[in-house]
Amino acid sequence: MAKPVQPSSSLSLRDALLTLAVMVVWGTNFVVIHIGVEHFPPLLFACLRFTFALLPAVFFLKRPAVPWSKLAAYGVLIGAGQFGLLFFAIKGYIAPGLASLVVQSQPFFTILLAAAITHERVQPFQIAGLLLAAVGIGVILWHTDGSTTPIGIMLVLGAALCWAGGNIVSRSTPGVDMLAYVVWTSLFAVPPLFALSLLVEGWPAMREAVSTAPPAAWAAALWQAVGNVMFGYAVWGWLLSRYAAATVAPTALLVPIFGMGAAAAWLGEPLPGWKFMAAGLVMSGLCINILWPRFAAIRAARHPPAS
């Protein structure tokens, strides 16, 4: 029998540290991606990410009770869509720190897709959060330079849109083991990424990268599977099984903080004032979107309507 969600609204110290570790891994991963695409063509690097996530784990994890069509849809959207576009963008079109911020627009795309596909009502607070985040993206577009281009921002927004599409697919099959889900959907991410790499980047570039990549590049590819999938998704799914989503989900706001901080510390990515302004606007929009329902529920509990 599954363990019920804890009624407590606060994480234990151990679980708070585990959550923080996941956010550090997911945030600093944008620097790891930068290292990987320096030595591998980006679509090939994405293909390697999902290959290492798939093998050998697929032989040890039972396939989730999900239709093959949904596994395929999620794998293509997240593989060729989210990570294919994201890796391609970080290969010279956008700075890794800014990529970690722009891709956080995913919740707003999820809201809009849910409204269009499942006819969920868009709430006023969600519109307010979307507008704030849009202004933040506008600030980034206004300050594009050699390290960040409009094409790079559009590619990352496309990655966020594909991520949102994957969320809609996964929401249609709730309660599955997320680690097994991500591993099995990788089966459908590898073939399109390999085909796209072959078509766009060419076999000579793929062969040369595989034969000449240094150990650091292979470690970056392996980390995509071990750190992000095996550790990140496993711990995240475990936390969501123990706590309400409203307790765990807000911690994802730390990802761009660690992403921008790691890019500044390890890659020397500058942090001018306009980046803090853009980050503040996007993060404020995310905070409204994630935290407003929780505050509204607390307020309603404290001040119930008169009968």
PyMOL commands that set and color helices and strands:
alter all, ss='L'
color gray80, all
select helices_A, chain A and resi 13-39+42-54+57-59+68-90+96-117+124-142+150-171+178-188+190-200+203-212+215-242+245-267+273-302
alter helices_A, ss='H'
color red, helices_A
deselect
rebuild
show_as cartoon
